């Protein structure tokens, strides 16, 4: 039983780390826009964090700068809508 609990805890820790890695990708100035778009899309894999993700996508979209900013904004809007529909 203890082994199963440990496996569950390890899986939860890996999942939490994945979430924060995605957030770091999105926040990084050194990452290509395509990587950020993909990272925002992958946020949909974290339904337990949907309230935060929706707030994040709605509040950060205006901070996006650069040539392809509209693509990242579009993905943030789509991700927020994904969670709002549920």
PDB file of N, CA, C and O in Angstrom, chain B, residues numbered from 101:
ATOM      1  N   UNK B 101       0.815  -1.189   0.000  1.00  0.00           N
ATOM      2  CA  UNK B 101       0.000   0.000   0.000  1.00  0.00           C
ATOM      3  C   UNK B 101       0.863   1.259   0.000  1.00  0.00           C
ATOM      4  O   UNK B 101       0.573   2.194  -0.746  1.00  0.00           O
ATOM      5  N   UNK B 102       1.901   1.306   0.805  1.00  0.00           N
ATOM      6  CA  UNK B 102       2.799   2.457   0.866  1.00  0.00           C
ATOM      7  C   UNK B 102       3.467   2.725  -0.468  1.00  0.00           C
ATOM      8  O   UNK B 102       3.681   3.879  -0.840  1.00  0.00           O
ATOM      9  N   UNK B 103       3.798   1.660  -1.192  1.00  0.00           N
ATOM     10  CA  UNK B 103       4.427   1.801  -2.500  1.00  0.00           C
ATOM     11  C   UNK B 103       3.478   2.483  -3.481  1.00  0.00           C
ATOM     12  O   UNK B 103       3.900   3.343  -4.255  1.00  0.00           O
ATOM     13  N   UNK B 104       2.219   2.111  -3.454  1.00  0.00           N
ATOM     14  CA  UNK B 104       1.211   2.700  -4.343  1.00  0.00           C
ATOM     15  C   UNK B 104       1.034   4.185  -4.022  1.00  0.00           C
ATOM     16  O   UNK B 104       0.931   5.014  -4.926  1.00  0.00           O
ATOM     17  N   UNK B 105       0.998   4.508  -2.749  1.00  0.00           N
ATOM     18  CA  UNK B 105       0.868   5.910  -2.340  1.00  0.00           C
ATOM     19  C   UNK B 105       2.068   6.708  -2.834  1.00  0.00           C
ATOM     20  O   UNK B 105       1.918   7.829  -3.318  1.00  0.00           O
ATOM     21  N   UNK B 106       3.254   6.130  -2.710  1.00  0.00           N
ATOM     22  CA  UNK B 106       4.478   6.799  -3.175  1.00  0.00           C
ATOM     23  C   UNK B 106       4.431   7.009  -4.689  1.00  0.00           C
ATOM     24  O   UNK B 106       4.812   8.075  -5.172  1.00  0.00           O
ATOM     25  N   UNK B 107       3.975   6.024  -5.432  1.00  0.00           N
ATOM     26  CA  UNK B 107       3.846   6.170  -6.886  1.00  0.00           C
ATOM     27  C   UNK B 107       2.881   7.299  -7.231  1.00  0.00           C
ATOM     28  O   UNK B 107       3.149   8.101  -8.125  1.00  0.00           O
ATOM     29  N   UNK B 108       1.769   7.357  -6.527  1.00  0.00           N
ATOM     30  CA  UNK B 108       0.774   8.406  -6.755  1.00  0.00           C
ATOM     31  C   UNK B 108       1.368   9.783  -6.443  1.00  0.00           C
ATOM     32  O   UNK B 108       1.169  10.730  -7.204  1.00  0.00           O
ATOM     33  N   UNK B 109       2.079   9.895  -5.350  1.00  0.00           N
ATOM     34  CA  UNK B 109       2.697  11.163  -4.977  1.00  0.00           C
ATOM     35  C   UNK B 109       3.745  11.590  -5.997  1.00  0.00           C
ATOM     36  O   UNK B 109       3.835  12.768  -6.344  1.00  0.00           O
ATOM     37  N   UNK B 110       4.537  10.632  -6.478  1.00  0.00           N
ATOM     38  CA  UNK B 110       5.552  10.932  -7.486  1.00  0.00           C
ATOM     39  C   UNK B 110       4.908  11.401  -8.795  1.00  0.00           C
ATOM     40  O   UNK B 110       5.392  12.337  -9.433  1.00  0.00           O
ATOM     41  N   UNK B 111       3.827  10.750  -9.183  1.00  0.00           N
ATOM     42  CA  UNK B 111       3.126  11.138 -10.409  1.00  0.00           C
ATOM     43  C   UNK B 111       2.547  12.546 -10.264  1.00  0.00           C
ATOM     44  O   UNK B 111       2.609  13.342 -11.201  1.00  0.00           O
ATOM     45  N   UNK B 112       1.994  12.850  -9.112  1.00  0.00           N
ATOM     46  CA  UNK B 112       1.439  14.182  -8.870  1.00  0.00           C
ATOM     47  C   UNK B 112       2.544  15.242  -8.899  1.00  0.00           C
ATOM     48  O   UNK B 112       2.338  16.340  -9.416  1.00  0.00           O
ATOM     49  N   UNK B 113       3.695  14.919  -8.354  1.00  0.00           N
ATOM     50  CA  UNK B 113       4.820  15.856  -8.361  1.00  0.00           C
ATOM     51  C   UNK B 113       5.319  16.094  -9.790  1.00  0.00           C
ATOM     52  O   UNK B 113       5.636  17.227 -10.150  1.00  0.00           O
ATOM     53  N   UNK B 114       5.390  15.048 -10.596  1.00  0.00           N
ATOM     54  CA  UNK B 114       5.806  15.197 -11.994  1.00  0.00           C
ATOM     55  C   UNK B 114       4.812  16.062 -12.764  1.00  0.00           C
ATOM     56  O   UNK B 114       5.202  16.905 -13.572  1.00  0.00           O
ATOM     57  N   UNK B 115       3.541  15.847 -12.509  1.00  0.00           N
ATOM     58  CA  UNK B 115       2.492  16.625 -13.180  1.00  0.00           C
ATOM     59  C   UNK B 115       2.596  18.101 -12.785  1.00  0.00           C
ATOM     60  O   UNK B 115       2.485  18.981 -13.639  1.00  0.00           O
ATOM     61  N   UNK B 116       2.807  18.369 -11.505  1.00  0.00           N
ATOM     62  CA  UNK B 116       2.975  19.745 -11.029  1.00  0.00           C
ATOM     63  C   UNK B 116       4.197  20.380 -11.687  1.00  0.00           C
ATOM     64  O   UNK B 116       4.148  21.535 -12.110  1.00  0.00           O
ATOM     65  N   UNK B 117       5.286  19.629 -11.773  1.00  0.00           N
ATOM     66  CA  UNK B 117       6.503  20.140 -12.409  1.00  0.00           C
ATOM     67  C   UNK B 117       6.270  20.443 -13.889  1.00  0.00           C
ATOM     68  O   UNK B 117       6.783  21.435 -14.407  1.00  0.00           O
ATOM     69  N   UNK B 118       5.502  19.597 -14.571  1.00  0.00           N
ATOM     70  CA  UNK B 118       5.184  19.841 -15.978  1.00  0.00           C
ATOM     71  C   UNK B 118       4.422  21.151 -16.135  1.00  0.00           C
ATOM     72  O   UNK B 118       4.697  21.929 -17.049  1.00  0.00           O
ATOM     73  N   UNK B 119       3.472  21.392 -15.251  1.00  0.00           N
ATOM     74  CA  UNK B 119       2.700  22.628 -15.295  1.00  0.00           C
ATOM     75  C   UNK B 119       3.622  23.831 -15.174  1.00  0.00           C
ATOM     76  O   UNK B 119       3.521  24.767 -15.968  1.00  0.00           O
ATOM     77  N   UNK B 120       4.518  23.823 -14.197  1.00  0.00           N
ATOM     78  CA  UNK B 120       5.418  24.949 -13.993  1.00  0.00           C
ATOM     79  C   UNK B 120       6.432  25.087 -15.133  1.00  0.00           C
ATOM     80  O   UNK B 120       6.847  26.203 -15.447  1.00  0.00           O
ATOM     81  N   UNK B 121       6.832  23.988 -15.750  1.00  0.00           N
ATOM     82  CA  UNK B 121       7.702  24.066 -16.921  1.00  0.00           C
ATOM     83  C   UNK B 121       6.986  24.762 -18.080  1.00  0.00           C
ATOM     84  O   UNK B 121       7.581  25.582 -18.779  1.00  0.00           O
ATOM     85  N   UNK B 122       5.719  24.436 -18.279  1.00  0.00           N
ATOM     86  CA  UNK B 122       4.947  25.110 -19.317  1.00  0.00           C
ATOM     87  C   UNK B 122       4.847  26.610 -19.035  1.00  0.00           C
ATOM     88  O   UNK B 122       5.004  27.432 -19.938  1.00  0.00           O
ATOM     89  N   UNK B 123       4.588  26.949 -17.797  1.00  0.00           N
ATOM     90  CA  UNK B 123       4.493  28.364 -17.443  1.00  0.00           C
ATOM     91  C   UNK B 123       5.828  29.068 -17.681  1.00  0.00           C
ATOM     92  O   UNK B 123       5.846  30.216 -18.125  1.00  0.00           O
ATOM     93  N   UNK B 124       6.933  28.404 -17.394  1.00  0.00           N
ATOM     94  CA  UNK B 124       8.253  28.989 -17.636  1.00  0.00           C
ATOM     95  C   UNK B 124       8.496  29.181 -19.134  1.00  0.00           C
ATOM     96  O   UNK B 124       9.070  30.192 -19.540  1.00  0.00           O
ATOM     97  N   UNK B 125       8.067  28.224 -19.957  1.00  0.00           N
ATOM     98  CA  UNK B 125       8.187  28.370 -21.407  1.00  0.00           C
ATOM     99  C   UNK B 125       7.421  29.599 -21.880  1.00  0.00           C
ATOM    100  O   UNK B 125       7.930  30.392 -22.672  1.00  0.00           O
ATOM    101  N   UNK B 126       6.204  29.750 -21.392  1.00  0.00           N
ATOM    102  CA  UNK B 126       5.351  30.856 -21.820  1.00  0.00           C
ATOM    103  C   UNK B 126       5.957  32.194 -21.391  1.00  0.00           C
ATOM    104  O   UNK B 126       5.877  33.175 -22.131  1.00  0.00           O
ATOM    105  N   UNK B 127       6.551  32.238 -20.226  1.00  0.00           N
ATOM    106  CA  UNK B 127       7.082  33.477 -19.668  1.00  0.00           C
ATOM    107  C   UNK B 127       8.456  33.854 -20.221  1.00  0.00           C
ATOM    108  O   UNK B 127       8.872  35.006 -20.099  1.00  0.00           O
ATOM    109  N   UNK B 128       9.149  32.918 -20.813  1.00  0.00           N
ATOM    110  CA  UNK B 128      10.516  33.150 -21.267  1.00  0.00           C
ATOM    111  C   UNK B 128      10.570  34.074 -22.489  1.00  0.00           C
ATOM    112  O   UNK B 128       9.807  33.909 -23.441  1.00  0.00           O
ATOM    113  N   UNK B 129      11.464  35.024 -22.445  1.00  0.00           N
ATOM    114  CA  UNK B 129      11.676  35.909 -23.597  1.00  0.00           C
ATOM    115  C   UNK B 129      12.490  35.216 -24.684  1.00  0.00           C
ATOM    116  O   UNK B 129      12.467  35.641 -25.839  1.00  0.00           O
ATOM    117  N   UNK B 130      13.204  34.162 -24.331  1.00  0.00           N
ATOM    118  CA  UNK B 130      14.116  33.499 -25.265  1.00  0.00           C
ATOM    119  C   UNK B 130      13.472  32.377 -26.070  1.00  0.00           C
ATOM    120  O   UNK B 130      14.128  31.778 -26.923  1.00  0.00           O
ATOM    121  N   UNK B 131      12.224  32.088 -25.817  1.00  0.00           N
ATOM    122  CA  UNK B 131      11.555  30.983 -26.512  1.00  0.00           C
ATOM    123  C   UNK B 131      10.849  31.492 -27.763  1.00  0.00           C
ATOM    124  O   UNK B 131      10.287  32.587 -27.765  1.00  0.00           O
ATOM    125  N   UNK B 132      10.880  30.695 -28.822  1.00  0.00           N
ATOM    126  CA  UNK B 132      10.159  31.077 -30.038  1.00  0.00           C
ATOM    127  C   UNK B 132       8.652  31.103 -29.785  1.00  0.00           C
ATOM    128  O   UNK B 132       8.143  30.392 -28.918  1.00  0.00           O
ATOM    129  N   UNK B 133       7.955  31.922 -30.545  1.00  0.00           N
ATOM    130  CA  UNK B 133       6.515  32.077 -30.373  1.00  0.00           C
ATOM    131  C   UNK B 133       5.786  30.748 -30.578  1.00  0.00           C
ATOM    132  O   UNK B 133       4.793  30.481 -29.901  1.00  0.00           O
ATOM    133  N   UNK B 134       6.258  29.925 -31.490  1.00  0.00           N
ATOM    134  CA  UNK B 134       5.605  28.629 -31.739  1.00  0.00           C
ATOM    135  C   UNK B 134       5.663  27.745 -30.499  1.00  0.00           C
ATOM    136  O   UNK B 134       4.707  27.028 -30.204  1.00  0.00           O
ATOM    137  N   UNK B 135       6.761  27.788 -29.781  1.00  0.00           N
ATOM    138  CA  UNK B 135       6.893  27.010 -28.551  1.00  0.00           C
ATOM    139  C   UNK B 135       5.923  27.526 -27.497  1.00  0.00           C
ATOM    140  O   UNK B 135       5.318  26.740 -26.768  1.00  0.00           O
ATOM    141  N   UNK B 136       5.775  28.834 -27.415  1.00  0.00           N
ATOM    142  CA  UNK B 136       4.843  29.417 -26.450  1.00  0.00           C
ATOM    143  C   UNK B 136       3.402  29.052 -26.803  1.00  0.00           C
ATOM    144  O   UNK B 136       2.601  28.752 -25.918  1.00  0.00           O
ATOM    145  N   UNK B 137       3.077  29.076 -28.079  1.00  0.00           N
ATOM    146  CA  UNK B 137       1.729  28.699 -28.515  1.00  0.00           C
ATOM    147  C   UNK B 137       1.447  27.253 -28.125  1.00  0.00           C
ATOM    148  O   UNK B 137       0.377  26.942 -27.601  1.00  0.00           O
ATOM    149  N   UNK B 138       2.404  26.379 -28.381  1.00  0.00           N
ATOM    150  CA  UNK B 138       2.233  24.970 -28.016  1.00  0.00           C
ATOM    151  C   UNK B 138       2.104  24.796 -26.506  1.00  0.00           C
ATOM    152  O   UNK B 138       1.310  23.978 -26.042  1.00  0.00           O
ATOM    153  N   UNK B 139       2.874  25.554 -25.741  1.00  0.00           N
ATOM    154  CA  UNK B 139       2.805  25.459 -24.281  1.00  0.00           C
ATOM    155  C   UNK B 139       1.439  25.919 -23.775  1.00  0.00           C
ATOM    156  O   UNK B 139       0.875  25.303 -22.871  1.00  0.00           O
ATOM    157  N   UNK B 140       0.904  26.996 -24.352  1.00  0.00           N
ATOM    158  CA  UNK B 140      -0.429  27.452 -23.949  1.00  0.00           C
ATOM    159  C   UNK B 140      -1.460  26.381 -24.288  1.00  0.00           C
ATOM    160  O   UNK B 140      -2.354  26.109 -23.487  1.00  0.00           O
ATOM    161  N   UNK B 141      -1.347  25.778 -25.453  1.00  0.00           N
ATOM    162  CA  UNK B 141      -2.272  24.709 -25.826  1.00  0.00           C
ATOM    163  C   UNK B 141      -2.204  23.552 -24.829  1.00  0.00           C
ATOM    164  O   UNK B 141      -3.240  23.004 -24.451  1.00  0.00           O
ATOM    165  N   UNK B 142      -1.005  23.177 -24.402  1.00  0.00           N
ATOM    166  CA  UNK B 142      -0.838  22.054 -23.469  1.00  0.00           C
ATOM    167  C   UNK B 142      -1.417  22.367 -22.090  1.00  0.00           C
ATOM    168  O   UNK B 142      -1.676  21.446 -21.315  1.00  0.00           O
ATOM    169  N   UNK B 143      -1.622  23.628 -21.772  1.00  0.00           N
ATOM    170  CA  UNK B 143      -2.257  23.962 -20.493  1.00  0.00           C
ATOM    171  C   UNK B 143      -3.633  23.319 -20.379  1.00  0.00           C
ATOM    172  O   UNK B 143      -4.146  23.146 -19.274  1.00  0.00           O
ATOM    173  N   UNK B 144      -4.227  22.970 -21.494  1.00  0.00           N
ATOM    174  CA  UNK B 144      -5.536  22.314 -21.479  1.00  0.00           C
ATOM    175  C   UNK B 144      -5.489  20.939 -20.813  1.00  0.00           C
ATOM    176  O   UNK B 144      -6.528  20.379 -20.462  1.00  0.00           O
ATOM    177  N   UNK B 145      -4.303  20.407 -20.644  1.00  0.00           N
ATOM    178  CA  UNK B 145      -4.136  19.111 -19.976  1.00  0.00           C
ATOM    179  C   UNK B 145      -4.204  19.225 -18.455  1.00  0.00           C
ATOM    180  O   UNK B 145      -4.022  18.234 -17.748  1.00  0.00           O
ATOM    181  N   UNK B 146      -4.465  20.428 -17.950  1.00  0.00           N
ATOM    182  CA  UNK B 146      -4.465  20.661 -16.510  1.00  0.00           C
ATOM    183  C   UNK B 146      -5.811  21.222 -16.057  1.00  0.00           C
ATOM    184  O   UNK B 146      -5.880  22.361 -15.595  1.00  0.00           O
ATOM    185  N   UNK B 147      -6.878  20.437 -16.183  1.00  0.00           N
ATOM    186  CA  UNK B 147      -8.211  20.939 -15.834  1.00  0.00           C
ATOM    187  C   UNK B 147      -8.358  21.315 -14.360  1.00  0.00           C
ATOM    188  O   UNK B 147      -9.205  22.139 -14.015  1.00  0.00           O
ATOM    189  N   UNK B 148      -7.552  20.726 -13.497  1.00  0.00           N
ATOM    190  CA  UNK B 148      -7.646  21.076 -12.073  1.00  0.00           C
ATOM    191  C   UNK B 148      -7.230  22.527 -11.833  1.00  0.00           C
ATOM    192  O   UNK B 148      -7.607  23.126 -10.825  1.00  0.00           O
ATOM    193  N   UNK B 149      -6.460  23.084 -12.749  1.00  0.00           N
ATOM    194  CA  UNK B 149      -5.966  24.453 -12.614  1.00  0.00           C
ATOM    195  C   UNK B 149      -6.714  25.430 -13.521  1.00  0.00           C
ATOM    196  O   UNK B 149      -6.219  26.519 -13.810  1.00  0.00           O
ATOM    197  N   UNK B 150      -7.905  25.036 -13.966  1.00  0.00           N
ATOM    198  CA  UNK B 150      -8.606  25.821 -14.980  1.00  0.00           C
ATOM    199  C   UNK B 150      -8.902  27.248 -14.537  1.00  0.00           C
ATOM    200  O   UNK B 150      -8.810  28.163 -15.355  1.00  0.00           O
ATOM    201  N   UNK B 151      -9.248  27.469 -13.292  1.00  0.00           N
ATOM    202  CA  UNK B 151      -9.538  28.831 -12.846  1.00  0.00           C
ATOM    203  C   UNK B 151      -8.312  29.734 -13.005  1.00  0.00           C
ATOM    204  O   UNK B 151      -8.418  30.860 -13.492  1.00  0.00           O
ATOM    205  N   UNK B 152      -7.163  29.231 -12.591  1.00  0.00           N
ATOM    206  CA  UNK B 152      -5.930  30.004 -12.742  1.00  0.00           C
ATOM    207  C   UNK B 152      -5.593  30.203 -14.215  1.00  0.00           C
ATOM    208  O   UNK B 152      -5.231  31.305 -14.626  1.00  0.00           O
ATOM    209  N   UNK B 153      -5.710  29.149 -15.006  1.00  0.00           N
ATOM    210  CA  UNK B 153      -5.350  29.224 -16.427  1.00  0.00           C
ATOM    211  C   UNK B 153      -6.213  30.253 -17.152  1.00  0.00           C
ATOM    212  O   UNK B 153      -5.700  31.033 -17.955  1.00  0.00           O
ATOM    213  N   UNK B 154      -7.496  30.264 -16.883  1.00  0.00           N
ATOM    214  CA  UNK B 154      -8.388  31.248 -17.514  1.00  0.00           C
ATOM    215  C   UNK B 154      -7.966  32.663 -17.115  1.00  0.00           C
ATOM    216  O   UNK B 154      -7.843  33.535 -17.975  1.00  0.00           O
ATOM    217  N   UNK B 155      -7.744  32.895 -15.830  1.00  0.00           N
ATOM    218  CA  UNK B 155      -7.305  34.226 -15.383  1.00  0.00           C
ATOM    219  C   UNK B 155      -5.978  34.607 -16.020  1.00  0.00           C
ATOM    220  O   UNK B 155      -5.795  35.743 -16.458  1.00  0.00           O
ATOM    221  N   UNK B 156      -5.054  33.656 -16.070  1.00  0.00           N
ATOM    222  CA  UNK B 156      -3.746  33.910 -16.669  1.00  0.00           C
ATOM    223  C   UNK B 156      -3.886  34.295 -18.137  1.00  0.00           C
ATOM    224  O   UNK B 156      -3.316  35.293 -18.578  1.00  0.00           O
ATOM    225  N   UNK B 157      -4.637  33.514 -18.884  1.00  0.00           N
ATOM    226  CA  UNK B 157      -4.790  33.785 -20.315  1.00  0.00           C
ATOM    227  C   UNK B 157      -5.471  35.129 -20.557  1.00  0.00           C
ATOM    228  O   UNK B 157      -5.099  35.857 -21.477  1.00  0.00           O
ATOM    229  N   UNK B 158      -6.441  35.450 -19.756  1.00  0.00           N
ATOM    230  CA  UNK B 158      -7.157  36.713 -19.929  1.00  0.00           C
ATOM    231  C   UNK B 158      -6.307  37.911 -19.517  1.00  0.00           C
ATOM    232  O   UNK B 158      -6.377  38.964 -20.150  1.00  0.00           O
ATOM    233  N   UNK B 159      -5.520  37.765 -18.481  1.00  0.00           N
ATOM    234  CA  UNK B 159      -4.757  38.909 -17.974  1.00  0.00           C
ATOM    235  C   UNK B 159      -3.444  39.134 -18.714  1.00  0.00           C
ATOM    236  O   UNK B 159      -2.960  40.265 -18.766  1.00  0.00           O
ATOM    237  N   UNK B 160      -2.863  38.100 -19.280  1.00  0.00           N
ATOM    238  CA  UNK B 160      -1.546  38.228 -19.900  1.00  0.00           C
ATOM    239  C   UNK B 160      -1.570  38.517 -21.392  1.00  0.00           C
ATOM    240  O   UNK B 160      -0.546  38.885 -21.967  1.00  0.00           O
ATOM    241  N   UNK B 161      -2.695  38.359 -22.009  1.00  0.00           N
ATOM    242  CA  UNK B 161      -2.748  38.481 -23.470  1.00  0.00           C
ATOM    243  C   UNK B 161      -2.292  39.851 -23.956  1.00  0.00           C
ATOM    244  O   UNK B 161      -1.710  39.950 -25.036  1.00  0.00           O
ATOM    245  N   UNK B 162      -2.537  40.903 -23.194  1.00  0.00           N
ATOM    246  CA  UNK B 162      -2.144  42.248 -23.621  1.00  0.00           C
ATOM    247  C   UNK B 162      -0.649  42.517 -23.425  1.00  0.00           C
ATOM    248  O   UNK B 162      -0.125  43.496 -23.956  1.00  0.00           O
ATOM    249  N   UNK B 163       0.029  41.672 -22.679  1.00  0.00           N
ATOM    250  CA  UNK B 163       1.467  41.830 -22.451  1.00  0.00           C
ATOM    251  C   UNK B 163       2.309  41.218 -23.561  1.00  0.00           C
ATOM    252  O   UNK B 163       3.533  41.350 -23.552  1.00  0.00           O
ATOM    253  N   UNK B 164       1.680  40.563 -24.500  1.00  0.00           N
ATOM    254  CA  UNK B 164       2.404  39.856 -25.553  1.00  0.00           C
ATOM    255  C   UNK B 164       2.822  40.847 -26.632  1.00  0.00           C
ATOM    256  O   UNK B 164       1.996  41.590 -27.164  1.00  0.00           O
ATOM    257  N   UNK B 165       4.095  40.849 -26.943  1.00  0.00           N
ATOM    258  CA  UNK B 165       4.667  41.761 -27.932  1.00  0.00           C
ATOM    259  C   UNK B 165       5.336  40.962 -29.052  1.00  0.00           C
ATOM    260  O   UNK B 165       5.692  39.799 -28.863  1.00  0.00           O
ATOM    261  N   UNK B 166       5.500  41.574 -30.189  1.00  0.00           N
ATOM    262  CA  UNK B 166       6.251  40.941 -31.271  1.00  0.00           C
ATOM    263  C   UNK B 166       5.413  40.704 -32.507  1.00  0.00           C
ATOM    264  O   UNK B 166       4.203  40.933 -32.524  1.00  0.00           O
ATOM    265  N   UNK B 167       6.094  40.237 -33.544  1.00  0.00           N
ATOM    266  CA  UNK B 167       5.481  40.061 -34.856  1.00  0.00           C
ATOM    267  C   UNK B 167       4.332  39.060 -34.858  1.00  0.00           C
ATOM    268  O   UNK B 167       3.320  39.284 -35.522  1.00  0.00           O
ATOM    269  N   UNK B 168       4.473  37.987 -34.140  1.00  0.00           N
ATOM    270  CA  UNK B 168       3.470  36.922 -34.156  1.00  0.00           C
ATOM    271  C   UNK B 168       2.607  36.940 -32.889  1.00  0.00           C
ATOM    272  O   UNK B 168       2.029  35.919 -32.515  1.00  0.00           O
ATOM    273  N   UNK B 169       2.525  38.086 -32.242  1.00  0.00           N
ATOM    274  CA  UNK B 169       1.792  38.183 -30.974  1.00  0.00           C
ATOM    275  C   UNK B 169       0.339  37.765 -31.122  1.00  0.00           C
ATOM    276  O   UNK B 169      -0.233  37.173 -30.207  1.00  0.00           O
ATOM    277  N   UNK B 170      -0.257  38.062 -32.251  1.00  0.00           N
ATOM    278  CA  UNK B 170      -1.684  37.742 -32.406  1.00  0.00           C
ATOM    279  C   UNK B 170      -1.934  36.245 -32.369  1.00  0.00           C
ATOM    280  O   UNK B 170      -2.997  35.809 -31.926  1.00  0.00           O
ATOM    281  N   UNK B 171      -0.973  35.449 -32.826  1.00  0.00           N
ATOM    282  CA  UNK B 171      -1.143  33.999 -32.795  1.00  0.00           C
ATOM    283  C   UNK B 171      -1.153  33.475 -31.358  1.00  0.00           C
ATOM    284  O   UNK B 171      -1.946  32.600 -31.010  1.00  0.00           O
ATOM    285  N   UNK B 172      -0.274  34.014 -30.542  1.00  0.00           N
ATOM    286  CA  UNK B 172      -0.231  33.604 -29.138  1.00  0.00           C
ATOM    287  C   UNK B 172      -1.483  34.101 -28.411  1.00  0.00           C
ATOM    288  O   UNK B 172      -2.056  33.374 -27.599  1.00  0.00           O
ATOM    289  N   UNK B 173      -1.905  35.321 -28.694  1.00  0.00           N
ATOM    290  CA  UNK B 173      -3.147  35.832 -28.093  1.00  0.00           C
ATOM    291  C   UNK B 173      -4.333  34.965 -28.493  1.00  0.00           C
ATOM    292  O   UNK B 173      -5.194  34.659 -27.669  1.00  0.00           O
ATOM    293  N   UNK B 174      -4.372  34.573 -29.759  1.00  0.00           N
ATOM    294  CA  UNK B 174      -5.465  33.706 -30.229  1.00  0.00           C
ATOM    295  C   UNK B 174      -5.478  32.382 -29.472  1.00  0.00           C
ATOM    296  O   UNK B 174      -6.542  31.878 -29.113  1.00  0.00           O
ATOM    297  N   UNK B 175      -4.295  31.819 -29.230  1.00  0.00           N
ATOM    298  CA  UNK B 175      -4.231  30.544 -28.498  1.00  0.00           C
ATOM    299  C   UNK B 175      -4.622  30.729 -27.048  1.00  0.00           C
ATOM    300  O   UNK B 175      -5.276  29.862 -26.468  1.00  0.00           O
ATOM    301  N   UNK B 176      -4.236  31.837 -26.456  1.00  0.00           N
ATOM    302  CA  UNK B 176      -4.650  32.110 -25.072  1.00  0.00           C
ATOM    303  C   UNK B 176      -6.170  32.254 -25.001  1.00  0.00           C
ATOM    304  O   UNK B 176      -6.799  31.745 -24.073  1.00  0.00           O
ATOM    305  N   UNK B 177      -6.753  32.935 -25.965  1.00  0.00           N
ATOM    306  CA  UNK B 177      -8.217  33.070 -26.003  1.00  0.00           C
ATOM    307  C   UNK B 177      -8.883  31.708 -26.170  1.00  0.00           C
ATOM    308  O   UNK B 177      -9.866  31.403 -25.494  1.00  0.00           O
ATOM    309  N   UNK B 178      -8.342  30.892 -27.074  1.00  0.00           N
ATOM    310  CA  UNK B 178      -8.917  29.567 -27.313  1.00  0.00           C
ATOM    311  C   UNK B 178      -8.799  28.678 -26.082  1.00  0.00           C
ATOM    312  O   UNK B 178      -9.717  27.918 -25.776  1.00  0.00           O
ATOM    313  N   UNK B 179      -7.689  28.766 -25.381  1.00  0.00           N
ATOM    314  CA  UNK B 179      -7.495  27.955 -24.174  1.00  0.00           C
ATOM    315  C   UNK B 179      -8.442  28.409 -23.067  1.00  0.00           C
ATOM    316  O   UNK B 179      -9.024  27.577 -22.371  1.00  0.00           O
ATOM    317  N   UNK B 180      -8.598  29.706 -22.901  1.00  0.00           N
ATOM    318  CA  UNK B 180      -9.550  30.207 -21.904  1.00  0.00           C
ATOM    319  C   UNK B 180     -10.961  29.743 -22.254  1.00  0.00           C
ATOM    320  O   UNK B 180     -11.703  29.302 -21.376  1.00  0.00           O
ATOM    321  N   UNK B 181     -11.333  29.837 -23.517  1.00  0.00           N
ATOM    322  CA  UNK B 181     -12.664  29.406 -23.949  1.00  0.00           C
ATOM    323  C   UNK B 181     -12.859  27.899 -23.755  1.00  0.00           C
ATOM    324  O   UNK B 181     -13.953  27.448 -23.413  1.00  0.00           O
ATOM    325  N   UNK B 182     -11.814  27.142 -23.971  1.00  0.00           N
ATOM    326  CA  UNK B 182     -11.851  25.695 -23.761  1.00  0.00           C
ATOM    327  C   UNK B 182     -12.339  25.370 -22.351  1.00  0.00           C
ATOM    328  O   UNK B 182     -13.185  24.498 -22.155  1.00  0.00           O
ATOM    329  N   UNK B 183     -11.783  26.096 -21.367  1.00  0.00           N
ATOM    330  CA  UNK B 183     -12.166  25.843 -19.979  1.00  0.00           C
ATOM    331  C   UNK B 183     -13.499  26.473 -19.620  1.00  0.00           C
ATOM    332  O   UNK B 183     -14.226  25.932 -18.787  1.00  0.00           O
ATOM    333  N   UNK B 184     -13.833  27.588 -20.217  1.00  0.00           N
ATOM    334  CA  UNK B 184     -15.094  28.253 -19.894  1.00  0.00           C
ATOM    335  C   UNK B 184     -16.296  27.481 -20.422  1.00  0.00           C
ATOM    336  O   UNK B 184     -17.397  27.607 -19.885  1.00  0.00           O
ATOM    337  N   UNK B 185     -16.102  26.699 -21.447  1.00  0.00           N
ATOM    338  CA  UNK B 185     -17.187  25.889 -22.015  1.00  0.00           C
ATOM    339  C   UNK B 185     -17.525  24.697 -21.139  1.00  0.00           C
ATOM    340  O   UNK B 185     -18.627  24.155 -21.230  1.00  0.00           O
ATOM    341  N   UNK B 186     -16.601  24.286 -20.299  1.00  0.00           N
ATOM    342  CA  UNK B 186     -16.802  23.085 -19.472  1.00  0.00           C
ATOM    343  C   UNK B 186     -17.590  23.403 -18.238  1.00  0.00           C
ATOM    344  O   UNK B 186     -17.853  22.514 -17.428  1.00  0.00           O
TER     345      UNK B 186
END
